[in-house]
């Protein structure tokens, strides 16, 4: 499928209509959805109506900008007013949000046409979409393999041409990792760059909404459309949003970069490392200067994440008690009703996280685990900031391997957690990071990750544009 820009250009020139674009998207859904299961809710009628309105606006000379009439999809943990939002959990099986998240609303206001809500691991906890309460999604490149997760449905929808772009969310890699596995571009912005208002909370100090697109320029456009301060999220950054498209146009030739050795160790498949080295060499030929940097605390990032994220999740998920949202399983008394509703409503991975989280926060363990993890988080961030005194950006693999097979890691939570070892540090440090497709390995997509200093998405996009250019050769 064409990029958002190509579609917007064709709309501008009158070569297609929004109705036509939406029909093409729905045709793709009709031919591949049964196999791939990208969506939890589809909006065929609503999207066609919205498309017709967009076409009318355009004919009347009232186009709302680049996004007007473009089909897109939202991960099903982003609230959409009046449209079922489940977080892929039984406990929110019939939830109709009374308002839309800020990111969704900003795209609505620009006339983008929502075609559906995409599949994810329950409450965004997972790396493959296999933990969705509604069944897994499959990788469009090889349906025997996972698309990654937790924003797997969004990555599949973009990769399979079911929409022109999608939003996902990240707590520890959930946009970049599926982007890498499916061969599309995934962005996790800096913590605070995009409002979290209306994103169903997993771990609030880590969560960010991110973008899935066909190329880097589209990513810059979508991020530009949803970024910026929001009075409804006090952690959103008020600072002005730079011109990301200008950064993409400029490219990264003037920039310096480093490839931290901690991201190129044994756990990372040799083919994946070789692809990163190939691209690093090509960047140097483009004039980018390579310098040595090290990030020695990287090896502890995964451990710290699996303390901090479950701790915050156990607190955030306490609101799902069967009283206010979703189905209630009645018991003899209030406490038994809580137990039953939560016992039946949550899947096994979510329960595992709640158990882990309450454990590390409990008296006696708090200092040993939670406090230590927070200290590590501070060290990691300081270490990144020091590295960014040496180089503008960092280049690493996005994931240690290409997409694994369905079922390969479901019985081994630790193996599943390893899929995020290279993405989690950016979440802990609050950095912006992007995954750009490299040259496929054995027919499977692989992701190249670029990380930049906090709120320097402009540097990230500039470098990513050059990575995209050299990676394709
Ligand atoms: N796979 C990681 C986890 O399970 C990250 C998930 C995410 O980024 N939402 O926690």
Boltz pocket constraint, residues with backbone or C-beta under 6 A from the ligand:
constraints:
  - pocket:
      binder: B
      contacts: [[A, 123], [A, 124], [A, 125], [A, 126], [A, 127], [A, 149], [A, 150], [A, 169], [A, 170], [A, 171], [A, 172], [A, 173], [A, 174], [A, 175], [A, 202], [A, 309], [A, 416], [A, 420]]
      max_distance: 6.0
